[in-house]
Amino acid sequence: MAGYGVGRSLGRRFRWFWAAYAVSTFGTRFAFDAFALIAILALDAGPTEVSVLAAAGLAVGAVVAVPLGPWVEFRRKRPVMIAMDLIRFAALSSVPAAYVLGRLSLAQLLVVAVVVGAADIAFTAASGACLKALVRSEDLLVANGRLEATTWTATALGPPLGTAALGLVGPVTSVAANAVGFLLSAAGIRAIGGREPRPARTAAPPRPGAGDLLEGWRYILASPALRPLFFNTVLVNGLIMAVSPLLAALMLGDLGFAPWQYGLAFGAPCVGGLIGSRLARPLLARFGQHKVMLTAGTLRACWPLGLAFIGPGPAGLLLVIAVELGLITCMGVFNPVFATYRLEQLPSDRIARTLSAWSITGKATIAAMTGLWGLLAGLTGPRTAIAIAGLLLLATSLLLPRHDRTSQLKNAGQAPEAPSPK
């Protein structure tokens, strides 16, 4: 769990939060592309079926999560996080159980993906508010840097180990490990201890539903600081994730890579995430928050086009590793700076709704693009579909803010625009 700011203590309660994050993240990365691999290797699914599985799970999960943002906002966050961990544990545990009984199907994988996707959104909304309450504002960048470094450490180790376990023990091993990770995460969050006050209601009580969640979207779209980053991050993540099932089908099918090689190709480059997360703080101190986000955000869009040129054998494997290394290093710089900036822009009584709206939009976009790219791959082939995604990614840098609007407003003595509460 190396990261920048390692020598700076953020307290026992953050350490438990960090430990819970680490164990659940490692479990998730250990199960990297698990449903796609199970569908391909155990259920003989093709590229279109794998893409539809990924897209439908995300889309329906996002719809199910719509009422959860307002529900989370005015509840204690740690009990919500524990509940979401236990729900994910129960849902994922059903997959190895069904496999052992010979009853596993694409339909069950879809249902589990929906449940886990909805729980992910609620957990993410609660954890952002929890983190902001656990650490001082001046420590948010250090905290986010440690979480970012942990993500990439887990991503570097998890996929190679998970795909190796898949080949040695069976296709559902990584899903079982992921389930256990969520159970341990719930225990870690419970160990944070201390009394968490119930959030105060500063406006009319929210109604669990899309109407109140609209406040989150309204806040984002009315903010000159958040709006461009919202569109940029949603589209970048959507385009990157849309080609993931196509890469799995291309590498494990047409190009004949073994599962362990597939895991290595996406695990080894994650050392770039550690490098990027360690560079983020000194770069921010030297160049400033806006310039770092603009530069790293632009550079991260330049790499994925290279995946369209992947070929068989060692040269193809090295190409994937090189492209992913460049992409992940840029993301390692961008992500903690962006996450800190976003939390700084959000008042405490809007974090859950706004992060839920952001997450729902992101997952729905990934779902739509994954389904669309699955159909596109069926018409043009996976390699052409990957190339089109790479070209579109190059254009996303135009959505990044060219000027630091927040600083401009502060210098002019104005508060950033935001919608008034209803």
NORKAMO-V159301 format. One record per residue. RES is the residue in one letter. D_CENTER is the distance of its C-alpha to the mean C-alpha in whole Angstrom. Layout:
<<RES D_CENTER> <RES D_CENTER>>
//
This chain:
<<M 18> <A 19> <G 18> <Y 20> <G 23> <V 23> <G 27> <R 26> <S 26> <L 24> <G 26> <R 26> <R 23> <F 20> <R 21> <W 21> <F 17> <W 16> <A 18> <A 16> <Y 13> <A 14> <V 15> <S 13> <T 10> <F 13> <G 14> <T 11> <R 11> <F 15> <A 14> <F 12> <D 13> <A 16> <F 16> <A 17> <L 19> <I 21> <A 22> <I 23> <L 25> <A 26> <L 26> <D 27> <A 25> <G 25> <P 22> <T 23> <E 23> <V 19> <S 18> <V 19> <L 18> <A 14> <A 15> <A 17> <G 15> <L 12> <A 15> <V 17> <G 14> <A 14> <V 17> <V 18> <A 16> <V 18> <P 20> <L 18> <G 17> <P 21> <W 21> <V 19> <E 20> <F 24> <R 23> <R 23> <K 19> <R 20> <P 22> <V 19> <M 16> <I 19> <A 20> <M 16> <D 16> <L 19> <I 18> <R 16> <F 18> <A 21> <A 19> <L 18> <S 22> <S 23> <V 22> <P 24> <A 27> <A 27> <Y 27> <V 30> <L 32> <G 32> <R 30> <L 27> <S 26> <L 23> <A 24> <Q 23> <L 20> <L 19> <V 20> <V 18> <A 15> <V 16> <V 16> <V 13> <G 11> <A 13> <A 13> <D 9> <I 10> <A 13> <F 12> <T 9> <A 12> <A 15> <S 13> <G 13> <A 17> <C 17> <L 16> <K 18> <A 21> <L 21> <V 22> <R 24> <S 23> <E 24> <D 22> <L 18> <L 18> <V 19> <A 17> <N 14> <G 15> <R 16> <L 12> <E 11> <A 14> <T 13> <T 10> <W 12> <T 15> <A 13> <T 12> <A 15> <L 17> <G 15> <P 15> <P 19> <L 20> <G 19> <T 20> <A 23> <A 23> <L 23> <G 26> <L 28> <V 27> <G 26> <P 23> <V 22> <T 22> <S 18> <V 18> <A 20> <A 19> <N 15> <A 17> <V 19> <G 16> <F 16> <L 19> <L 20> <S 17> <A 19> <A 22> <G 20> <I 20> <R 23> <A 25> <I 23> <G 27> <G 28> <R 29> <E 26> <P 28> <R 27> <P 26> <A 29> <R 29> <T 30> <A 31> <A 31> <P 30> <P 27> <R 27> <P 24> <G 24> <A 22> <G 25> <D 24> <L 20> <L 22> <E 22> <G 19> <W 19> <R 22> <Y 21> <I 19> <L 21> <A 24> <S 23> <P 24> <A 21> <L 18> <R 19> <P 19> <L 15> <F 14> <F 15> <N 14> <T 11> <V 11> <L 13> <V 12> <N 8> <G 11> <L 13> <I 11> <M 10> <A 13> <V 15> <S 14> <P 16> <L 19> <L 18> <A 19> <A 22> <L 23> <M 23> <L 24> <G 26> <D 28> <L 28> <G 28> <F 26> <A 26> <P 23> <W 23> <Q 23> <Y 20> <G 18> <L 20> <A 19> <F 15> <G 16> <A 19> <P 17> <C 15> <V 18> <G 17> <G 14> <L 16> <I 19> <G 17> <S 16> <R 19> <L 21> <A 19> <R 21> <P 24> <L 23> <L 23> <A 26> <R 28> <F 26> <G 25> <Q 21> <H 22> <K 23> <V 20> <M 18> <L 20> <T 21> <A 18> <G 16> <T 19> <L 19> <R 15> <A 17> <C 20> <W 19> <P 17> <L 21> <G 22> <L 21> <A 23> <F 26> <I 25> <G 28> <P 29> <G 30> <P 29> <A 29> <G 26> <L 24> <L 25> <L 24> <V 20> <I 20> <A 22> <V 19> <E 16> <L 18> <G 18> <L 15> <I 13> <T 16> <C 15> <M 12> <G 13> <V 15> <F 13> <N 10> <P 12> <V 15> <F 13> <A 12> <T 15> <Y 17> <R 15> <L 16> <E 19> <Q 20> <L 19> <P 22> <S 22> <D 23> <R 20> <I 17> <A 16> <R 17> <T 16> <L 12> <S 13> <A 14> <W 11> <S 9> <I 12> <T 12> <G 9> <K 9> <A 13> <T 13> <I 11> <A 13> <A 16> <M 16> <T 15> <G 18> <L 20> <W 19> <G 21> <L 24> <L 24> <A 24> <G 27> <L 29> <T 28> <G 27> <P 23> <R 24> <T 25> <A 22> <I 20> <A 23> <I 22> <A 19> <G 19> <L 22> <L 20> <L 18> <L 20> <A 21> <T 18> <S 19> <L 22> <L 20> <L 19> <P 22> <R 25> <H 26> <D 25> <R 26> <T 26> <S 28> <Q 30> <L 31> <K 31> <N 34> <A 35> <G 36> <Q 33> <A 30> <P 27> <E 28> <A 26> <P 27> <S 30> <P 29> <K 30>>
//
